[in-house]
Protein backbone atom coordinates (compact mmCIF):
# COMPACT_ATOMS: atom_id res chain seq x y z
CA UNK A 1 0.00 0.00 0.00
CA UNK A 2 1.28 3.45 -0.90
CA UNK A 3 1.99 6.10 1.71
CA UNK A 4 1.19 9.79 1.97
CA UNK A 5 3.43 12.81 1.70
CA UNK A 6 2.64 16.42 2.52
CA UNK A 7 2.38 18.67 -0.52
CA UNK A 8 1.02 21.95 0.91
CA UNK A 9 -0.71 23.45 3.93
CA UNK A 10 -3.02 26.35 4.67
CA UNK A 11 -4.48 27.97 7.76
CA UNK A 12 -7.12 30.43 8.87
CA UNK A 13 -7.86 32.32 12.07
CA UNK A 14 -11.03 34.27 12.86
CA UNK A 15 -11.15 38.00 13.46
CA UNK A 16 -11.54 38.33 17.23
CA UNK A 17 -8.47 38.12 19.46
CA UNK A 18 -9.10 37.17 23.11
CA UNK A 19 -6.15 37.68 25.46
CA UNK A 20 -5.59 36.26 28.93
CA UNK A 21 -6.27 39.74 30.26
CA UNK A 22 -9.66 39.67 28.54
CA UNK A 23 -10.51 36.37 30.23
CA UNK A 24 -9.33 37.63 33.62
CA UNK A 25 -12.15 40.16 33.49
CA UNK A 26 -14.80 37.44 33.16
CA UNK A 27 -13.45 34.61 35.35
CA UNK A 28 -11.15 34.28 38.37
CA UNK A 29 -7.87 33.87 36.50
CA UNK A 30 -4.81 35.83 35.40
CA UNK A 31 -2.25 35.92 32.63
CA UNK A 32 0.31 34.36 34.99
CA UNK A 33 -2.06 31.53 36.02
CA UNK A 34 -2.88 30.66 32.40
CA UNK A 35 0.67 31.03 31.07
CA UNK A 36 2.30 28.85 33.73
CA UNK A 37 -0.23 26.06 33.19
CA UNK A 38 -0.80 26.17 29.44
CA UNK A 39 1.66 28.52 27.73
CA UNK A 40 -1.29 30.22 26.05
CA UNK A 41 -1.24 34.02 25.82
CA UNK A 42 -4.16 34.58 23.47
CA UNK A 43 -6.71 32.70 21.39
CA UNK A 44 -9.01 33.59 18.50
CA UNK A 45 -12.82 33.59 18.51
CA UNK A 46 -15.18 33.66 15.55
CA UNK A 47 -17.07 36.84 14.79
CA UNK A 48 -20.79 36.71 13.97
CA UNK A 49 -20.06 36.06 10.29
CA UNK A 50 -17.53 33.27 10.92
CA UNK A 51 -17.82 29.60 11.87
CA UNK A 52 -15.94 26.33 11.46
CA UNK A 53 -17.01 26.06 7.81
CA UNK A 54 -15.90 29.55 6.76
CA UNK A 55 -12.54 28.97 8.43
CA UNK A 56 -12.20 25.57 6.73
CA UNK A 57 -12.92 27.10 3.34
CA UNK A 58 -10.28 29.80 3.84
CA UNK A 59 -7.64 27.31 5.01
CA UNK A 60 -8.42 24.87 2.20
CA UNK A 61 -8.32 27.59 -0.43
CA UNK A 62 -4.85 28.64 0.77
CA UNK A 63 -3.56 25.06 0.79
CA UNK A 64 -4.87 24.42 -2.72
CA UNK A 65 -3.29 27.62 -4.03
CA UNK A 66 0.05 26.74 -2.46
CA UNK A 67 -0.04 23.22 -3.91
CA UNK A 68 -0.28 24.47 -7.49
CA UNK A 69 -2.96 21.86 -8.20
CA UNK A 70 -6.27 22.36 -9.93
CA UNK A 71 -9.40 21.73 -7.87
CA UNK A 72 -10.27 18.91 -10.28
CA UNK A 73 -7.21 16.96 -9.12
CA UNK A 74 -8.46 16.55 -5.54
CA UNK A 75 -9.75 13.00 -5.16
CA UNK A 76 -11.32 13.35 -1.71
CA UNK A 77 -12.02 15.95 0.97
CA UNK A 78 -12.19 14.99 4.64
CA UNK A 79 -12.85 17.55 7.37
CA UNK A 80 -12.31 16.85 11.06
CA UNK A 81 -14.52 18.88 13.39
CA UNK A 82 -16.79 18.59 16.40
CA UNK A 83 -18.19 22.10 15.96
CA UNK A 84 -19.75 22.10 12.50
CA UNK A 85 -22.32 24.90 12.19
CA UNK A 86 -24.94 22.47 10.85
CA UNK A 87 -25.58 18.74 11.13
CA UNK A 88 -25.88 18.70 7.35
CA UNK A 89 -24.45 19.61 4.91
CA UNK A 90 -21.03 18.69 6.20
CA UNK A 91 -18.16 21.15 6.41
CA UNK A 92 -16.36 19.09 3.76
CA UNK A 93 -19.30 19.49 1.36
CA UNK A 94 -19.28 23.24 1.95
CA UNK A 95 -15.56 23.27 1.13
CA UNK A 96 -16.21 21.15 -1.96
CA UNK A 97 -18.77 23.65 -3.23
CA UNK A 98 -16.69 26.73 -2.40
CA UNK A 99 -13.53 25.45 -4.08
CA UNK A 100 -15.20 23.68 -6.99
CA UNK A 101 -13.90 20.23 -6.08
CA UNK A 102 -15.20 17.29 -8.16
CA UNK A 103 -18.71 16.18 -7.18
CA UNK A 104 -18.01 12.58 -8.20
CA UNK A 105 -15.50 12.27 -5.36
CA UNK A 106 -16.16 11.80 -1.62
CA UNK A 107 -16.46 14.75 0.77
CA UNK A 108 -17.42 14.15 4.40
CA UNK A 109 -16.69 15.05 8.03
CA UNK A 110 -15.26 12.98 10.87
CA UNK A 111 -15.81 13.79 14.55
CA UNK A 112 -13.07 12.45 16.77
CA UNK A 113 -12.35 15.57 18.84
CA UNK A 114 -8.64 16.16 19.50
CA UNK A 115 -7.59 13.15 17.41
CA UNK A 116 -9.87 14.09 14.52
CA UNK A 117 -7.15 15.21 12.12
CA UNK A 118 -5.33 11.87 12.51
CA UNK A 119 -8.58 10.01 11.81
CA UNK A 120 -9.14 12.22 8.75
CA UNK A 121 -5.66 11.49 7.41
CA UNK A 122 -6.21 7.76 7.89
CA UNK A 123 -9.57 7.98 6.09
CA UNK A 124 -8.05 9.91 3.19
CA UNK A 125 -5.20 7.40 2.93
CA UNK A 126 -7.66 4.53 2.69
CA UNK A 127 -9.81 6.30 0.12
CA UNK A 128 -6.90 7.14 -2.17
CA UNK A 129 -5.64 3.56 -2.03
CA UNK A 130 -9.01 1.97 -2.67
CA UNK A 131 -10.97 4.41 -4.84
CA UNK A 132 -8.07 5.82 -6.80
CA UNK A 133 -6.78 9.33 -7.17
CA UNK A 134 -3.53 10.94 -6.13
CA UNK A 135 -4.36 13.94 -3.95
CA UNK A 136 -6.47 14.41 -0.83
CA UNK A 137 -7.56 17.55 0.99
CA UNK A 138 -7.67 17.04 4.76
CA UNK A 139 -8.93 19.78 7.08
CA UNK A 140 -9.09 20.30 10.82
CA UNK A 141 -11.42 23.10 11.91
CA UNK A 142 -13.12 24.16 15.13
CA UNK A 143 -15.27 26.97 16.49
CA UNK A 144 -15.15 25.91 20.13
CA UNK A 145 -15.71 29.40 21.51
CA UNK A 146 -19.43 28.83 20.97
CA UNK A 147 -19.40 25.57 22.91
CA UNK A 148 -17.25 26.16 26.00
CA UNK A 149 -18.64 27.49 29.27
CA UNK A 150 -17.32 31.08 29.50
CA UNK A 151 -17.62 30.94 33.30
CA UNK A 152 -15.47 27.81 33.73
CA UNK A 153 -11.85 28.91 34.05
CA UNK A 154 -10.56 25.35 33.72
CA UNK A 155 -11.79 25.09 30.13
CA UNK A 156 -12.52 28.55 28.71
CA UNK A 157 -8.83 29.45 28.85
CA UNK A 158 -7.86 26.47 26.70
CA UNK A 159 -10.01 26.60 23.61
CA UNK A 160 -10.24 28.90 20.62
CA UNK A 161 -11.22 28.77 16.97
CA UNK A 162 -9.25 28.14 13.79
CA UNK A 163 -8.62 25.84 10.85
CA UNK A 164 -5.73 24.09 9.17
CA UNK A 165 -5.69 22.26 5.85
CA UNK A 166 -3.26 19.93 4.13
CA UNK A 167 -2.94 18.64 0.58
CA UNK A 168 -1.63 15.09 0.81
CA UNK A 169 -0.18 13.11 -2.08
CA UNK A 170 -0.24 9.34 -2.47
CA UNK A 171 3.31 8.21 -3.14
CA UNK A 172 5.41 5.09 -3.55
CA UNK A 173 8.14 4.23 -1.05
CA UNK A 174 6.80 6.63 1.59
CA UNK A 175 6.42 5.12 5.08
CA UNK A 176 2.93 5.48 6.51
CA UNK A 177 1.63 4.03 9.76
CA UNK A 178 -1.32 5.01 11.92
CA UNK A 179 -2.69 3.22 14.97
CA UNK A 180 -6.28 4.19 15.73
CA UNK A 181 -8.30 3.43 18.83
CA UNK A 182 -10.91 4.88 21.13
CA UNK A 183 -11.83 4.58 24.80
CA UNK A 184 -15.60 4.85 24.69
CA UNK A 185 -15.85 3.66 28.29
CA UNK A 186 -14.53 7.07 29.37
CA UNK A 187 -17.07 9.04 27.32
CA UNK A 188 -19.02 10.09 30.41
CA UNK A 189 -16.02 12.10 31.65
CA UNK A 190 -15.96 14.62 28.83
CA UNK A 191 -18.47 15.97 26.37
CA UNK A 192 -21.02 18.59 25.61
CA UNK A 193 -23.96 19.50 23.38
CA UNK A 194 -23.65 19.42 19.62
CA UNK A 195 -22.75 22.77 18.11
CA UNK A 196 -25.83 22.56 15.90
CA UNK A 197 -28.30 21.48 18.63
CA UNK A 198 -30.37 24.64 18.23
CA UNK A 199 -30.16 24.87 14.44
CA UNK A 200 -33.30 23.60 12.65
CA UNK A 201 -32.94 21.52 9.50
N, C-alpha and C positions, 0 to 999 in steps of 0.2 A: 504494500500500500504506500502511495506517495505521501510525502509530508507537506507542511505548509511553511512558507517564508513570508516575512513582512515586506510589503511593497511600499506602502505609504500610510500615513496617519493624519488625522484631523481632530480638532477639538473645538468646543464652544462653551462659553460661560455666559450666564444671564447678566442683566444689567444692574442688579442691586447688590452692592457690597455691604456685608454685615460684619463689623469688627467685634472683637472681644469686648471692647468698651461699650458698644451698642448693646450687647447681651447683658452686660453688668447692670444696665439700667432697667432690665426687665426681670432678672432673676438674681438670686444671691450668689454671685460669682465675681471673678475679677480676671483681668488679663493674665496676671501671674498664676492664678489657680488653673486656668485653662492651658496656658503655655507649658507649665511644668508637667502636666498630665497627658497632654496630647500633642504639643508642638504646633497647634493651630493658632494662627493670629487673626485670620479672617476667613469668611466663606461667602459664597454667592447665592442669592435667592432670585427666583424668577419674578419678573414684573407681571402685571396683569395680562399682558399680551404674550407671555412666554410660558412654555410647559416642556415636559420631557420630549415631546414630539418635535417642537420647533428647534430645540437644542440639538436633537438627533439629526435633523435635516441639515442644519448648519455645519455640524461636525462631519457628516457624511459628504456633503458637497465639497468641503475643503480637502478631505482625503482623496476623493475622486479626482479633483483638479491636480493635486500633487502627484497622483499616480501616472498621469498622462494617458489613462485609459478612456475609452468611450463608455458611456452608460450601458450600451448594448453588450459590452463584454463581461458585465457582472452576472455571474451564474446563480447567485443566491444572496439574499439579504437577511441577516439574523440580528435582531435587536434584543439586548438584555435590559430589562427594566422591571421594577416592581411599582412604579409610579406613573404608568401610562395614563394620559388624560381621559381615555375612554376604554371600555372593555373591548369594543370593536368599532372601527377598524384598528388593527394593531399599529404600533409605532412603525414597524418595518414596512407595512403597506403604505403608510403616509410618506415615508422616505422614498419608497418605490415610485409613487406618483409624482413627488416633487422633483426627483432627479431624472425621471423618465427611464427607469430601469425596465428591463424586459418583463412583460406580464405573463410570459409562458415559463417563468422561473419562480421558485419558491421565495416567499417573503413572510416572515412570522416573528413573533416575540417569544422569548423564554423568560421565566420568572424564577430566579434562583438566588435572589438577594445579592449578598456580597460576592458570591462565587459565580454570578450570572454570566460575566464576560467569558470565563473559562468554559462554562457550559455552551455558550454561543459559538466559541471557537471550535469545540468538539463537534457540535452539530454541523457547522459549515464544512469541517473537514470530511465528515461522513457523507454529506450531500455531494461535494465535489467528486469524491471517489466513487460514488454509486450512480449519480445522475449525470455525471459529466460536467464539463466546464472547467475553466482554469482559475477564475478569480471569484473571491467572495468578499462581500462587504459585511463586516461585523461591527456592531455598535453597542456601547454601554451608555445608558442615559438615565438620569434620575432627576426628579423634582421633589425631593424629600422635605423641603421646607413647608410644604402644604400638608404633610403627614405627621411631623413630629409635634410633641406637646411643647409649646413655647414656654410653659411654666416649669418644665422639668429640666433642671440644670445638668443632670447626668446624661441627657441625650440631646438637648437642643444645641449644645455647644459643638457636637460632633458632626452634624449633618448639614450639607448644603446641596446645591443643584449644579448640574453640568453634564456634559456629554463628551465622549471620545469615540472615534471611529478608526477602523483599520481596514485597509485593502490587503487581503491575504492571497497569495499565489500558490497553487498546487505545484509541487516541484519534485523531481527525482532526487534521490540521494540526500534528502534533507531529513534529519532525525525528527520524529514527532511522537510524543508520548503524553497521554493525559490519563490520570486516574480519577474517576468520578465516584462520588458517594454522597449519601445524605443521612442525617440522623433525625428522622422524623419523630422519634420518641421524645425529643427535646423541644418539639414545636410549641408546647404550652408556655415555654419560658420567654419566648420573644415573638412579637407579631403586632399587628394592628389592622385597622380597616383598609379596604381597598381604596386606592386613590379615586376611583370612579364610582364609589358607593352611592353618591348623591346625583350622579349624572344619568338622566333617563335615556333610554335607547330611542 
